[in-house]
Amino acid sequence: MGLESLLIFLIIGGVAGWLGSLLVKGAGMGLVGNIIVGIVGAFIAGFVLPMVGFAFGGGIVGSILNATIGAVILLLLLRLIKRA
């Protein structure tokens, strides 16, 4: 992976994590936390969304949307675990 690819990967993860934390109120984790949540959310979305037959197109916007959906799923799961 080149430096440009890594930078784009981190930016998409950060944006997706930030959007996910906005959608799930009270789940802000800071810059590094948002990047981690966005990246993990992208992996979750890459696994879950095709199973239910739902996927967005390619490109950066599609990647951000997929990762944001995964980040929301992850943040909701984390919220459920914290309550238990």
PyMOL Python script that loads the backbone (N, CA, C, O; Angstrom):
from pymol import cmd

cmd.read_pdbstr("""\
ATOM      1  N   MET A   1       0.856  -1.169   0.000  1.00  0.00           N
ATOM      2  CA  MET A   1       0.000   0.000   0.000  1.00  0.00           C
ATOM      3  C   MET A   1       0.900   1.230   0.000  1.00  0.00           C
ATOM      4  O   MET A   1       1.803   1.354   0.828  1.00  0.00           O
ATOM      5  N   GLY A   2       0.647   2.123  -0.926  1.00  0.00           N
ATOM      6  CA  GLY A   2       1.434   3.333  -1.020  1.00  0.00           C
ATOM      7  C   GLY A   2       1.007   4.359   0.023  1.00  0.00           C
ATOM      8  O   GLY A   2      -0.003   4.190   0.707  1.00  0.00           O
ATOM      9  N   LEU A   3       1.784   5.407   0.130  1.00  0.00           N
ATOM     10  CA  LEU A   3       1.502   6.458   1.098  1.00  0.00           C
ATOM     11  C   LEU A   3       0.176   7.155   0.795  1.00  0.00           C
ATOM     12  O   LEU A   3      -0.571   7.499   1.711  1.00  0.00           O
ATOM     13  N   GLU A   4      -0.114   7.364  -0.489  1.00  0.00           N
ATOM     14  CA  GLU A   4      -1.366   8.017  -0.865  1.00  0.00           C
ATOM     15  C   GLU A   4      -2.571   7.153  -0.487  1.00  0.00           C
ATOM     16  O   GLU A   4      -3.574   7.656   0.019  1.00  0.00           O
ATOM     17  N   SER A   5      -2.456   5.854  -0.740  1.00  0.00           N
ATOM     18  CA  SER A   5      -3.546   4.930  -0.406  1.00  0.00           C
ATOM     19  C   SER A   5      -3.789   4.892   1.096  1.00  0.00           C
ATOM     20  O   SER A   5      -4.934   4.874   1.546  1.00  0.00           O
ATOM     21  N   LEU A   6      -2.717   4.880   1.861  1.00  0.00           N
ATOM     22  CA  LEU A   6      -2.843   4.876   3.318  1.00  0.00           C
ATOM     23  C   LEU A   6      -3.496   6.159   3.814  1.00  0.00           C
ATOM     24  O   LEU A   6      -4.334   6.124   4.715  1.00  0.00           O
ATOM     25  N   LEU A   7      -3.118   7.274   3.237  1.00  0.00           N
ATOM     26  CA  LEU A   7      -3.705   8.550   3.632  1.00  0.00           C
ATOM     27  C   LEU A   7      -5.190   8.605   3.300  1.00  0.00           C
ATOM     28  O   LEU A   7      -5.984   9.073   4.115  1.00  0.00           O
ATOM     29  N   ILE A   8      -5.575   8.140   2.130  1.00  0.00           N
ATOM     30  CA  ILE A   8      -6.997   8.110   1.743  1.00  0.00           C
ATOM     31  C   ILE A   8      -7.763   7.164   2.654  1.00  0.00           C
ATOM     32  O   ILE A   8      -8.885   7.467   3.060  1.00  0.00           O
ATOM     33  N   PHE A   9      -7.167   6.021   2.979  1.00  0.00           N
ATOM     34  CA  PHE A   9      -7.778   5.045   3.883  1.00  0.00           C
ATOM     35  C   PHE A   9      -8.048   5.683   5.247  1.00  0.00           C
ATOM     36  O   PHE A   9      -9.128   5.504   5.809  1.00  0.00           O
ATOM     37  N   LEU A  10      -7.081   6.421   5.778  1.00  0.00           N
ATOM     38  CA  LEU A  10      -7.245   7.084   7.077  1.00  0.00           C
ATOM     39  C   LEU A  10      -8.277   8.208   7.016  1.00  0.00           C
ATOM     40  O   LEU A  10      -9.043   8.391   7.962  1.00  0.00           O
ATOM     41  N   ILE A  11      -8.307   8.954   5.930  1.00  0.00           N
ATOM     42  CA  ILE A  11      -9.274  10.046   5.784  1.00  0.00           C
ATOM     43  C   ILE A  11     -10.685   9.487   5.698  1.00  0.00           C
ATOM     44  O   ILE A  11     -11.594   9.999   6.353  1.00  0.00           O
ATOM     45  N   ILE A  12     -10.881   8.443   4.899  1.00  0.00           N
ATOM     46  CA  ILE A  12     -12.213   7.831   4.792  1.00  0.00           C
ATOM     47  C   ILE A  12     -12.632   7.268   6.147  1.00  0.00           C
ATOM     48  O   ILE A  12     -13.786   7.423   6.544  1.00  0.00           O
ATOM     49  N   GLY A  13     -11.723   6.622   6.856  1.00  0.00           N
ATOM     50  CA  GLY A  13     -12.032   6.110   8.187  1.00  0.00           C
ATOM     51  C   GLY A  13     -12.397   7.210   9.164  1.00  0.00           C
ATOM     52  O   GLY A  13     -13.332   7.065   9.950  1.00  0.00           O
ATOM     53  N   GLY A  14     -11.657   8.314   9.115  1.00  0.00           N
ATOM     54  CA  GLY A  14     -11.945   9.436  10.009  1.00  0.00           C
ATOM     55  C   GLY A  14     -13.285  10.082   9.724  1.00  0.00           C
ATOM     56  O   GLY A  14     -14.042  10.387  10.646  1.00  0.00           O
ATOM     57  N   VAL A  15     -13.582  10.291   8.451  1.00  0.00           N
ATOM     58  CA  VAL A  15     -14.868  10.890   8.071  1.00  0.00           C
ATOM     59  C   VAL A  15     -16.020   9.967   8.453  1.00  0.00           C
ATOM     60  O   VAL A  15     -17.031  10.414   8.995  1.00  0.00           O
ATOM     61  N   ALA A  16     -15.860   8.675   8.165  1.00  0.00           N
ATOM     62  CA  ALA A  16     -16.924   7.718   8.488  1.00  0.00           C
ATOM     63  C   ALA A  16     -17.130   7.616   9.993  1.00  0.00           C
ATOM     64  O   ALA A  16     -18.270   7.555  10.454  1.00  0.00           O
ATOM     65  N   GLY A  17     -16.067   7.597  10.752  1.00  0.00           N
ATOM     66  CA  GLY A  17     -16.192   7.553  12.212  1.00  0.00           C
ATOM     67  C   GLY A  17     -16.831   8.807  12.766  1.00  0.00           C
ATOM     68  O   GLY A  17     -17.641   8.741  13.691  1.00  0.00           O
ATOM     69  N   TRP A  18     -16.472   9.950  12.204  1.00  0.00           N
ATOM     70  CA  TRP A  18     -17.060  11.215  12.642  1.00  0.00           C
ATOM     71  C   TRP A  18     -18.553  11.258  12.320  1.00  0.00           C
ATOM     72  O   TRP A  18     -19.359  11.654  13.162  1.00  0.00           O
ATOM     73  N   LEU A  19     -18.922  10.850  11.103  1.00  0.00           N
ATOM     74  CA  LEU A  19     -20.335  10.822  10.733  1.00  0.00           C
ATOM     75  C   LEU A  19     -21.107   9.823  11.595  1.00  0.00           C
ATOM     76  O   LEU A  19     -22.234  10.093  12.008  1.00  0.00           O
ATOM     77  N   GLY A  20     -20.496   8.677  11.862  1.00  0.00           N
ATOM     78  CA  GLY A  20     -21.137   7.688  12.723  1.00  0.00           C
ATOM     79  C   GLY A  20     -21.364   8.220  14.127  1.00  0.00           C
ATOM     80  O   GLY A  20     -22.407   7.965  14.729  1.00  0.00           O
ATOM     81  N   SER A  21     -20.390   8.962  14.655  1.00  0.00           N
ATOM     82  CA  SER A  21     -20.551   9.519  16.004  1.00  0.00           C
ATOM     83  C   SER A  21     -21.598  10.632  16.030  1.00  0.00           C
ATOM     84  O   SER A  21     -22.224  10.868  17.064  1.00  0.00           O
ATOM     85  N   LEU A  22     -21.793  11.315  14.908  1.00  0.00           N
ATOM     86  CA  LEU A  22     -22.861  12.309  14.839  1.00  0.00           C
ATOM     87  C   LEU A  22     -24.231  11.645  14.816  1.00  0.00           C
ATOM     88  O   LEU A  22     -25.178  12.136  15.431  1.00  0.00           O
ATOM     89  N   LEU A  23     -24.333  10.525  14.103  1.00  0.00           N
ATOM     90  CA  LEU A  23     -25.607   9.821  13.997  1.00  0.00           C
ATOM     91  C   LEU A  23     -25.968   9.099  15.293  1.00  0.00           C
ATOM     92  O   LEU A  23     -27.144   9.008  15.645  1.00  0.00           O
ATOM     93  N   VAL A  24     -24.973   8.592  15.996  1.00  0.00           N
ATOM     94  CA  VAL A  24     -25.190   7.935  17.287  1.00  0.00           C
ATOM     95  C   VAL A  24     -24.770   8.956  18.343  1.00  0.00           C
ATOM     96  O   VAL A  24     -23.588   9.079  18.663  1.00  0.00           O
ATOM     97  N   LYS A  25     -25.718   9.664  18.862  1.00  0.00           N
ATOM     98  CA  LYS A  25     -25.430  10.776  19.781  1.00  0.00           C
ATOM     99  C   LYS A  25     -24.639  10.308  20.999  1.00  0.00           C
ATOM    100  O   LYS A  25     -24.878   9.231  21.544  1.00  0.00           O
ATOM    101  N   GLY A  26     -23.697  11.145  21.405  1.00  0.00           N
ATOM    102  CA  GLY A  26     -22.926  10.861  22.607  1.00  0.00           C
ATOM    103  C   GLY A  26     -21.854   9.810  22.428  1.00  0.00           C
ATOM    104  O   GLY A  26     -21.384   9.250  23.418  1.00  0.00           O
ATOM    105  N   ALA A  27     -21.452   9.521  21.210  1.00  0.00           N
ATOM    106  CA  ALA A  27     -20.456   8.479  20.976  1.00  0.00           C
ATOM    107  C   ALA A  27     -19.164   9.052  20.411  1.00  0.00           C
ATOM    108  O   ALA A  27     -18.402   8.318  19.782  1.00  0.00           O
ATOM    109  N   GLY A  28     -18.892  10.335  20.614  1.00  0.00           N
ATOM    110  CA  GLY A  28     -17.666  10.930  20.113  1.00  0.00           C
ATOM    111  C   GLY A  28     -16.455  10.363  20.825  1.00  0.00           C
ATOM    112  O   GLY A  28     -16.443  10.260  22.052  1.00  0.00           O
ATOM    113  N   MET A  29     -15.429   9.991  20.056  1.00  0.00           N
ATOM    114  CA  MET A  29     -14.252   9.356  20.636  1.00  0.00           C
ATOM    115  C   MET A  29     -12.964  10.084  20.284  1.00  0.00           C
ATOM    116  O   MET A  29     -11.883   9.542  20.514  1.00  0.00           O
ATOM    117  N   GLY A  30     -13.035  11.263  19.750  1.00  0.00           N
ATOM    118  CA  GLY A  30     -11.842  11.974  19.347  1.00  0.00           C
ATOM    119  C   GLY A  30     -11.373  11.543  17.968  1.00  0.00           C
ATOM    120  O   GLY A  30     -11.957  10.646  17.359  1.00  0.00           O
ATOM    121  N   LEU A  31     -10.336  12.171  17.484  1.00  0.00           N
ATOM    122  CA  LEU A  31      -9.857  11.938  16.123  1.00  0.00           C
ATOM    123  C   LEU A  31      -9.384  10.503  15.923  1.00  0.00           C
ATOM    124  O   LEU A  31      -9.811   9.838  14.980  1.00  0.00           O
ATOM    125  N   VAL A  32      -8.516  10.025  16.790  1.00  0.00           N
ATOM    126  CA  VAL A  32      -7.978   8.668  16.630  1.00  0.00           C
ATOM    127  C   VAL A  32      -9.090   7.639  16.817  1.00  0.00           C
ATOM    128  O   VAL A  32      -9.149   6.656  16.077  1.00  0.00           O
ATOM    129  N   GLY A  33      -9.956   7.848  17.780  1.00  0.00           N
ATOM    130  CA  GLY A  33     -11.086   6.933  17.992  1.00  0.00           C
ATOM    131  C   GLY A  33     -12.012   6.900  16.799  1.00  0.00           C
ATOM    132  O   GLY A  33     -12.484   5.832  16.409  1.00  0.00           O
ATOM    133  N   ASN A  34     -12.282   8.062  16.208  1.00  0.00           N
ATOM    134  CA  ASN A  34     -13.139   8.110  15.015  1.00  0.00           C
ATOM    135  C   ASN A  34     -12.511   7.371  13.841  1.00  0.00           C
ATOM    136  O   ASN A  34     -13.208   6.681  13.097  1.00  0.00           O
ATOM    137  N   ILE A  35     -11.202   7.511  13.670  1.00  0.00           N
ATOM    138  CA  ILE A  35     -10.524   6.811  12.581  1.00  0.00           C
ATOM    139  C   ILE A  35     -10.616   5.303  12.794  1.00  0.00           C
ATOM    140  O   ILE A  35     -10.896   4.555  11.857  1.00  0.00           O
ATOM    141  N   ILE A  36     -10.383   4.863  14.020  1.00  0.00           N
ATOM    142  CA  ILE A  36     -10.451   3.429  14.312  1.00  0.00           C
ATOM    143  C   ILE A  36     -11.869   2.906  14.118  1.00  0.00           C
ATOM    144  O   ILE A  36     -12.067   1.852  13.514  1.00  0.00           O
ATOM    145  N   VAL A  37     -12.862   3.644  14.632  1.00  0.00           N
ATOM    146  CA  VAL A  37     -14.257   3.235  14.468  1.00  0.00           C
ATOM    147  C   VAL A  37     -14.635   3.199  12.990  1.00  0.00           C
ATOM    148  O   VAL A  37     -15.336   2.283  12.561  1.00  0.00           O
ATOM    149  N   GLY A  38     -14.187   4.170  12.211  1.00  0.00           N
ATOM    150  CA  GLY A  38     -14.486   4.197  10.782  1.00  0.00           C
ATOM    151  C   GLY A  38     -13.858   3.040  10.030  1.00  0.00           C
ATOM    152  O   GLY A  38     -14.494   2.455   9.152  1.00  0.00           O
ATOM    153  N   ILE A  39     -12.610   2.697  10.361  1.00  0.00           N
ATOM    154  CA  ILE A  39     -11.928   1.595   9.682  1.00  0.00           C
ATOM    155  C   ILE A  39     -12.572   0.261  10.057  1.00  0.00           C
ATOM    156  O   ILE A  39     -12.836  -0.568   9.186  1.00  0.00           O
ATOM    157  N   VAL A  40     -12.825   0.056  11.339  1.00  0.00           N
ATOM    158  CA  VAL A  40     -13.483  -1.177  11.765  1.00  0.00           C
ATOM    159  C   VAL A  40     -14.904  -1.229  11.197  1.00  0.00           C
ATOM    160  O   VAL A  40     -15.383  -2.295  10.811  1.00  0.00           O
ATOM    161  N   GLY A  41     -15.569  -0.079  11.148  1.00  0.00           N
ATOM    162  CA  GLY A  41     -16.902  -0.006  10.557  1.00  0.00           C
ATOM    163  C   GLY A  41     -16.896  -0.368   9.085  1.00  0.00           C
ATOM    164  O   GLY A  41     -17.842  -0.984   8.594  1.00  0.00           O
ATOM    165  N   ALA A  42     -15.842   0.007   8.375  1.00  0.00           N
ATOM    166  CA  ALA A  42     -15.734  -0.352   6.958  1.00  0.00           C
ATOM    167  C   ALA A  42     -15.629  -1.862   6.792  1.00  0.00           C
ATOM    168  O   ALA A  42     -16.218  -2.425   5.869  1.00  0.00           O
ATOM    169  N   PHE A  43     -14.885  -2.526   7.677  1.00  0.00           N
ATOM    170  CA  PHE A  43     -14.797  -3.981   7.617  1.00  0.00           C
ATOM    171  C   PHE A  43     -16.135  -4.630   7.964  1.00  0.00           C
ATOM    172  O   PHE A  43     -16.538  -5.606   7.331  1.00  0.00           O
ATOM    173  N   ILE A  44     -16.817  -4.092   8.960  1.00  0.00           N
ATOM    174  CA  ILE A  44     -18.133  -4.620   9.335  1.00  0.00           C
ATOM    175  C   ILE A  44     -19.106  -4.460   8.174  1.00  0.00           C
ATOM    176  O   ILE A  44     -19.822  -5.399   7.827  1.00  0.00           O
ATOM    177  N   ALA A  45     -19.133  -3.282   7.578  1.00  0.00           N
ATOM    178  CA  ALA A  45     -20.040  -3.037   6.455  1.00  0.00           C
ATOM    179  C   ALA A  45     -19.690  -3.916   5.261  1.00  0.00           C
ATOM    180  O   ALA A  45     -20.583  -4.387   4.557  1.00  0.00           O
ATOM    181  N   GLY A  46     -18.416  -4.137   5.029  1.00  0.00           N
ATOM    182  CA  GLY A  46     -18.000  -5.004   3.935  1.00  0.00           C
ATOM    183  C   GLY A  46     -18.444  -6.437   4.125  1.00  0.00           C
ATOM    184  O   GLY A  46     -18.588  -7.178   3.153  1.00  0.00           O
ATOM    185  N   PHE A  47     -18.661  -6.835   5.364  1.00  0.00           N
ATOM    186  CA  PHE A  47     -19.118  -8.188   5.650  1.00  0.00           C
ATOM    187  C   PHE A  47     -20.637  -8.272   5.711  1.00  0.00           C
ATOM    188  O   PHE A  47     -21.225  -9.199   5.154  1.00  0.00           O
ATOM    189  N   VAL A  48     -21.285  -7.315   6.382  1.00  0.00           N
ATOM    190  CA  VAL A  48     -22.721  -7.387   6.659  1.00  0.00           C
ATOM    191  C   VAL A  48     -23.566  -6.947   5.468  1.00  0.00           C
ATOM    192  O   VAL A  48     -24.530  -7.630   5.122  1.00  0.00           O
ATOM    193  N   LEU A  49     -23.236  -5.840   4.840  1.00  0.00           N
ATOM    194  CA  LEU A  49     -24.092  -5.290   3.783  1.00  0.00           C
ATOM    195  C   LEU A  49     -24.281  -6.229   2.586  1.00  0.00           C
ATOM    196  O   LEU A  49     -25.409  -6.351   2.108  1.00  0.00           O
ATOM    197  N   PRO A  50     -23.244  -6.896   2.079  1.00  0.00           N
ATOM    198  CA  PRO A  50     -23.499  -7.833   0.981  1.00  0.00           C
ATOM    199  C   PRO A  50     -24.375  -9.023   1.397  1.00  0.00           C
ATOM    200  O   PRO A  50     -25.083  -9.587   0.562  1.00  0.00           O
ATOM    201  N   MET A  51     -24.332  -9.407   2.672  1.00  0.00           N
ATOM    202  CA  MET A  51     -25.155 -10.518   3.152  1.00  0.00           C
ATOM    203  C   MET A  51     -26.641 -10.180   3.086  1.00  0.00           C
ATOM    204  O   MET A  51     -27.468 -11.061   2.854  1.00  0.00           O
ATOM    205  N   VAL A  52     -26.983  -8.906   3.288  1.00  0.00           N
ATOM    206  CA  VAL A  52     -28.385  -8.492   3.240  1.00  0.00           C
ATOM    207  C   VAL A  52     -28.758  -7.942   1.863  1.00  0.00           C
ATOM    208  O   VAL A  52     -29.891  -7.508   1.654  1.00  0.00           O
ATOM    209  N   GLY A  53     -27.818  -7.960   0.935  1.00  0.00           N
ATOM    210  CA  GLY A  53     -28.105  -7.524  -0.430  1.00  0.00           C
ATOM    211  C   GLY A  53     -28.145  -6.023  -0.604  1.00  0.00           C
ATOM    212  O   GLY A  53     -28.836  -5.525  -1.492  1.00  0.00           O
ATOM    213  N   PHE A  54     -27.420  -5.290   0.225  1.00  0.00           N
ATOM    214  CA  PHE A  54     -27.433  -3.834   0.184  1.00  0.00           C
ATOM    215  C   PHE A  54     -26.010  -3.341   0.024  1.00  0.00           C
ATOM    216  O   PHE A  54     -25.149  -3.645   0.850  1.00  0.00           O
ATOM    217  N   ALA A  55     -25.752  -2.580  -1.034  1.00  0.00           N
ATOM    218  CA  ALA A  55     -24.414  -2.042  -1.240  1.00  0.00           C
ATOM    219  C   ALA A  55     -24.505  -0.772  -2.072  1.00  0.00           C
ATOM    220  O   ALA A  55     -25.395  -0.618  -2.909  1.00  0.00           O
ATOM    221  N   PHE A  56     -23.579   0.119  -1.826  1.00  0.00           N
ATOM    222  CA  PHE A  56     -23.493   1.352  -2.591  1.00  0.00           C
ATOM    223  C   PHE A  56     -22.475   1.164  -3.706  1.00  0.00           C
ATOM    224  O   PHE A  56     -21.727   0.186  -3.719  1.00  0.00           O
ATOM    225  N   GLY A  57     -22.452   2.102  -4.631  1.00  0.00           N
ATOM    226  CA  GLY A  57     -21.491   2.051  -5.722  1.00  0.00           C
ATOM    227  C   GLY A  57     -20.079   2.266  -5.218  1.00  0.00           C
ATOM    228  O   GLY A  57     -19.847   2.460  -4.025  1.00  0.00           O
ATOM    229  N   GLY A  58     -19.151   2.227  -6.141  1.00  0.00           N
ATOM    230  CA  GLY A  58     -17.752   2.402  -5.787  1.00  0.00           C
ATOM    231  C   GLY A  58     -17.386   3.858  -5.618  1.00  0.00           C
ATOM    232  O   GLY A  58     -18.262   4.723  -5.598  1.00  0.00           O
ATOM    233  N   GLY A  59     -16.149   4.126  -5.501  1.00  0.00           N
ATOM    234  CA  GLY A  59     -15.644   5.479  -5.332  1.00  0.00           C
ATOM    235  C   GLY A  59     -15.557   5.884  -3.878  1.00  0.00           C
ATOM    236  O   GLY A  59     -15.898   5.120  -2.975  1.00  0.00           O
ATOM    237  N   ILE A  60     -15.097   7.088  -3.676  1.00  0.00           N
ATOM    238  CA  ILE A  60     -14.884   7.579  -2.319  1.00  0.00           C
ATOM    239  C   ILE A  60     -16.210   7.788  -1.591  1.00  0.00           C
ATOM    240  O   ILE A  60     -16.316   7.461  -0.409  1.00  0.00           O
ATOM    241  N   VAL A  61     -17.217   8.323  -2.269  1.00  0.00           N
ATOM    242  CA  VAL A  61     -18.509   8.565  -1.618  1.00  0.00           C
ATOM    243  C   VAL A  61     -19.141   7.241  -1.198  1.00  0.00           C
ATOM    244  O   VAL A  61     -19.661   7.133  -0.087  1.00  0.00           O
ATOM    245  N   GLY A  62     -19.106   6.240  -2.062  1.00  0.00           N
ATOM    246  CA  GLY A  62     -19.635   4.928  -1.708  1.00  0.00           C
ATOM    247  C   GLY A  62     -18.878   4.303  -0.549  1.00  0.00           C
ATOM    248  O   GLY A  62     -19.477   3.672   0.322  1.00  0.00           O
ATOM    249  N   SER A  63     -17.564   4.478  -0.538  1.00  0.00           N
ATOM    250  CA  SER A  63     -16.749   3.949   0.560  1.00  0.00           C
ATOM    251  C   SER A  63     -17.093   4.632   1.873  1.00  0.00           C
ATOM    252  O   SER A  63     -17.179   3.976   2.910  1.00  0.00           O
ATOM    253  N   ILE A  64     -17.290   5.948   1.836  1.00  0.00           N
ATOM    254  CA  ILE A  64     -17.644   6.673   3.057  1.00  0.00           C
ATOM    255  C   ILE A  64     -19.015   6.247   3.557  1.00  0.00           C
ATOM    256  O   ILE A  64     -19.206   6.068   4.760  1.00  0.00           O
ATOM    257  N   LEU A  65     -19.977   6.082   2.644  1.00  0.00           N
ATOM    258  CA  LEU A  65     -21.311   5.645   3.057  1.00  0.00           C
ATOM    259  C   LEU A  65     -21.281   4.248   3.662  1.00  0.00           C
ATOM    260  O   LEU A  65     -21.891   4.015   4.706  1.00  0.00           O
ATOM    261  N   ASN A  66     -20.578   3.315   3.020  1.00  0.00           N
ATOM    262  CA  ASN A  66     -20.464   1.965   3.561  1.00  0.00           C
ATOM    263  C   ASN A  66     -19.790   1.978   4.930  1.00  0.00           C
ATOM    264  O   ASN A  66     -20.275   1.344   5.867  1.00  0.00           O
ATOM    265  N   ALA A  67     -18.688   2.689   5.048  1.00  0.00           N
ATOM    266  CA  ALA A  67     -17.964   2.740   6.316  1.00  0.00           C
ATOM    267  C   ALA A  67     -18.786   3.431   7.399  1.00  0.00           C
ATOM    268  O   ALA A  67     -18.698   3.055   8.568  1.00  0.00           O
ATOM    269  N   THR A  68     -19.583   4.432   7.033  1.00  0.00           N
ATOM    270  CA  THR A  68     -20.424   5.116   8.008  1.00  0.00           C
ATOM    271  C   THR A  68     -21.505   4.180   8.541  1.00  0.00           C
ATOM    272  O   THR A  68     -21.783   4.170   9.740  1.00  0.00           O
ATOM    273  N   ILE A  69     -22.104   3.407   7.668  1.00  0.00           N
ATOM    274  CA  ILE A  69     -23.107   2.431   8.112  1.00  0.00           C
ATOM    275  C   ILE A  69     -22.465   1.422   9.058  1.00  0.00           C
ATOM    276  O   ILE A  69     -23.044   1.083  10.090  1.00  0.00           O
ATOM    277  N   GLY A  70     -21.289   0.949   8.719  1.00  0.00           N
ATOM    278  CA  GLY A  70     -20.577   0.027   9.600  1.00  0.00           C
ATOM    279  C   GLY A  70     -20.193   0.667  10.918  1.00  0.00           C
ATOM    280  O   GLY A  70     -20.256   0.018  11.962  1.00  0.00           O
ATOM    281  N   ALA A  71     -19.792   1.945  10.886  1.00  0.00           N
ATOM    282  CA  ALA A  71     -19.437   2.651  12.118  1.00  0.00           C
ATOM    283  C   ALA A  71     -20.649   2.812  13.022  1.00  0.00           C
ATOM    284  O   ALA A  71     -20.535   2.680  14.241  1.00  0.00           O
ATOM    285  N   VAL A  72     -21.803   3.095  12.440  1.00  0.00           N
ATOM    286  CA  VAL A  72     -23.033   3.213  13.239  1.00  0.00           C
ATOM    287  C   VAL A  72     -23.358   1.866  13.882  1.00  0.00           C
ATOM    288  O   VAL A  72     -23.713   1.811  15.059  1.00  0.00           O
ATOM    289  N   ILE A  73     -23.240   0.789  13.123  1.00  0.00           N
ATOM    290  CA  ILE A  73     -23.484  -0.547  13.675  1.00  0.00           C
ATOM    291  C   ILE A  73     -22.527  -0.816  14.834  1.00  0.00           C
ATOM    292  O   ILE A  73     -22.944  -1.303  15.885  1.00  0.00           O
ATOM    293  N   LEU A  74     -21.245  -0.500  14.646  1.00  0.00           N
ATOM    294  CA  LEU A  74     -20.254  -0.719  15.690  1.00  0.00           C
ATOM    295  C   LEU A  74     -20.545   0.117  16.926  1.00  0.00           C
ATOM    296  O   LEU A  74     -20.475  -0.394  18.044  1.00  0.00           O
ATOM    297  N   LEU A  75     -20.871   1.392  16.747  1.00  0.00           N
ATOM    298  CA  LEU A  75     -21.151   2.255  17.892  1.00  0.00           C
ATOM    299  C   LEU A  75     -22.392   1.807  18.649  1.00  0.00           C
ATOM    300  O   LEU A  75     -22.427   1.890  19.877  1.00  0.00           O
ATOM    301  N   LEU A  76     -23.408   1.335  17.940  1.00  0.00           N
ATOM    302  CA  LEU A  76     -24.604   0.818  18.619  1.00  0.00           C
ATOM    303  C   LEU A  76     -24.280  -0.447  19.403  1.00  0.00           C
ATOM    304  O   LEU A  76     -24.779  -0.638  20.512  1.00  0.00           O
ATOM    305  N   LEU A  77     -23.443  -1.314  18.831  1.00  0.00           N
ATOM    306  CA  LEU A  77     -23.025  -2.515  19.564  1.00  0.00           C
ATOM    307  C   LEU A  77     -22.219  -2.152  20.804  1.00  0.00           C
ATOM    308  O   LEU A  77     -22.405  -2.748  21.865  1.00  0.00           O
ATOM    309  N   LEU A  78     -21.330  -1.181  20.673  1.00  0.00           N
ATOM    310  CA  LEU A  78     -20.539  -0.736  21.835  1.00  0.00           C
ATOM    311  C   LEU A  78     -21.436  -0.146  22.912  1.00  0.00           C
ATOM    312  O   LEU A  78     -21.196  -0.352  24.101  1.00  0.00           O
ATOM    313  N   ARG A  79     -22.468   0.588  22.506  1.00  0.00           N
ATOM    314  CA  ARG A  79     -23.404   1.158  23.473  1.00  0.00           C
ATOM    315  C   ARG A  79     -24.155   0.051  24.210  1.00  0.00           C
ATOM    316  O   ARG A  79     -24.368   0.147  25.418  1.00  0.00           O
ATOM    317  N   LEU A  80     -24.559  -1.000  23.489  1.00  0.00           N
ATOM    318  CA  LEU A  80     -25.248  -2.119  24.125  1.00  0.00           C
ATOM    319  C   LEU A  80     -24.332  -2.860  25.114  1.00  0.00           C
ATOM    320  O   LEU A  80     -24.771  -3.279  26.186  1.00  0.00           O
ATOM    321  N   ILE A  81     -23.084  -3.010  24.746  1.00  0.00           N
ATOM    322  CA  ILE A  81     -22.131  -3.690  25.627  1.00  0.00           C
ATOM    323  C   ILE A  81     -21.882  -2.864  26.886  1.00  0.00           C
ATOM    324  O   ILE A  81     -21.794  -3.427  27.977  1.00  0.00           O
ATOM    325  N   LYS A  82     -21.766  -1.543  26.761  1.00  0.00           N
ATOM    326  CA  LYS A  82     -21.552  -0.686  27.924  1.00  0.00           C
ATOM    327  C   LYS A  82     -22.708  -0.730  28.890  1.00  0.00           C
ATOM    328  O   LYS A  82     -22.506  -0.629  30.100  1.00  0.00           O
ATOM    329  N   ARG A  83     -23.938  -0.882  28.375  1.00  0.00           N
ATOM    330  CA  ARG A  83     -25.113  -0.935  29.246  1.00  0.00           C
ATOM    331  C   ARG A  83     -25.203  -2.242  29.996  1.00  0.00           C
ATOM    332  O   ARG A  83     -25.775  -2.288  31.085  1.00  0.00           O
ATOM    333  N   ALA A  84     -24.653  -3.304  29.442  1.00  0.00           N
ATOM    334  CA  ALA A  84     -24.781  -4.631  30.071  1.00  0.00           C
ATOM    335  C   ALA A  84     -23.868  -4.793  31.259  1.00  0.00           C
ATOM    336  O   ALA A  84     -23.860  -5.849  31.891  1.00  0.00           O
TER     337      ALA A  84
END
""", "prot")
cmd.dss("prot")
cmd.show_as("cartoon", "prot")
cmd.util.cbc("prot")
cmd.orient("prot")
